[in-house]
Amino acid sequence: MSVSGVFVFMFGLHVFRDLNGTASTWSKIYKESHGIRPEGFTFADVPTIKGMGFMYMLMGGGLAAMGIALPASQL
Protein backbone atom coordinates (compact mmCIF):
# COMPACT_ATOMS: atom_id res chain seq x y z
CA MET A 1 0.00 0.00 0.00
CA SER A 2 2.80 2.40 0.78
CA VAL A 3 4.50 1.71 -2.57
CA SER A 4 1.30 2.53 -4.43
CA GLY A 5 1.07 5.72 -2.37
CA VAL A 6 4.57 6.71 -3.45
CA PHE A 7 3.69 6.14 -7.11
CA VAL A 8 0.44 8.14 -6.83
CA PHE A 9 2.38 10.93 -5.09
CA MET A 10 5.03 10.96 -7.84
CA PHE A 11 2.35 11.00 -10.53
CA GLY A 12 0.67 13.94 -8.80
CA LEU A 13 4.00 15.73 -8.50
CA HIS A 14 4.59 15.40 -12.25
CA VAL A 15 1.15 16.81 -12.99
CA PHE A 16 1.29 19.57 -10.34
CA ARG A 17 4.75 20.80 -11.34
CA ASP A 18 3.89 20.34 -15.05
CA LEU A 19 7.09 18.34 -15.51
CA ASN A 20 7.60 17.39 -19.16
CA GLY A 21 4.48 19.44 -19.97
CA THR A 22 2.12 16.90 -18.42
CA ALA A 23 -0.66 19.31 -17.41
CA SER A 24 -0.29 21.37 -20.57
CA THR A 25 -0.52 18.27 -22.75
CA TRP A 26 -3.61 16.99 -20.91
CA SER A 27 -5.30 20.37 -21.40
CA LYS A 28 -4.45 20.45 -25.12
CA ILE A 29 -5.64 16.88 -25.66
CA TYR A 30 -8.93 17.56 -23.84
CA LYS A 31 -9.60 20.73 -25.83
CA GLU A 32 -8.76 19.11 -29.17
CA SER A 33 -10.92 16.07 -28.47
CA HIS A 34 -13.93 18.27 -27.67
CA GLY A 35 -13.38 20.70 -30.55
CA ILE A 36 -12.60 23.70 -28.33
CA ARG A 37 -10.26 26.44 -29.53
CA PRO A 38 -6.87 26.39 -27.75
CA GLU A 39 -7.54 29.79 -26.17
CA GLY A 40 -11.09 28.83 -25.17
CA PHE A 41 -11.92 28.35 -21.49
CA THR A 42 -12.78 24.94 -20.09
CA PHE A 43 -12.58 23.37 -16.66
CA ALA A 44 -9.65 21.36 -18.02
CA ASP A 45 -7.32 24.35 -18.16
CA VAL A 46 -3.78 23.99 -16.82
CA PRO A 47 -4.45 25.47 -13.33
CA THR A 48 -7.34 23.06 -12.79
CA ILE A 49 -5.28 20.08 -13.91
CA LYS A 50 -2.44 21.22 -11.64
CA GLY A 51 -4.95 21.31 -8.78
CA MET A 52 -5.91 17.75 -9.64
CA GLY A 53 -2.21 16.82 -9.48
CA PHE A 54 -2.01 18.38 -6.02
CA MET A 55 -4.97 16.24 -4.91
CA TYR A 56 -3.16 13.16 -6.24
CA MET A 57 -0.15 14.17 -4.15
CA LEU A 58 -2.33 14.36 -1.03
CA MET A 59 -3.95 11.00 -1.76
CA GLY A 60 -0.55 9.41 -2.39
CA GLY A 61 0.79 10.79 0.88
CA GLY A 62 -2.25 9.40 2.69
CA LEU A 63 -1.85 5.98 1.09
CA ALA A 64 1.83 5.89 1.98
CA ALA A 65 1.08 6.91 5.58
CA MET A 66 -1.63 4.25 5.90
CA GLY A 67 0.69 1.66 4.39
CA ILE A 68 3.20 2.39 7.14
CA ALA A 69 0.80 3.01 10.04
CA LEU A 70 -1.52 0.01 9.60
CA PRO A 71 1.16 -2.69 9.82
CA ALA A 72 2.79 -0.82 12.70
CA SER A 73 -0.48 -0.87 14.65
CA GLN A 74 -0.60 -4.67 14.40
CA LEU A 75 2.61 -5.05 16.44
Secondary structure, 3 states (H helix, E strand, C coil): CHHHHHHHHHHHHHHHCCHHHHHHHHHHHHHHHCCCCCCCCCCCCHHHHHHHHHHHHHHHHHHHHHHHHHHHHCC
